[in-house]
């Protein structure tokens, strides 16, 4: 597990009130939201970096079909 680092953040008051009302842990919610956003950015970057290969693969499948076609 990575070491924890103390951070200071400013949040929308309505959001903080809802977090408290739902008895959620604000640090856990914030950490998960940040981790989710990092994953989204990494997925976008990977997709962009591999766009040409993905398009080439799609073209091959379009032209020749899947290897499993006809096995059912």
Secondary structure by P-SEA (a helix, b strand, c coil): ccbbbbbbbcccaaaaaaaaaacccaaaaaaaaaaaaaaaaaaaaaaaaaaaaaaaaaaaaaaccccccccc
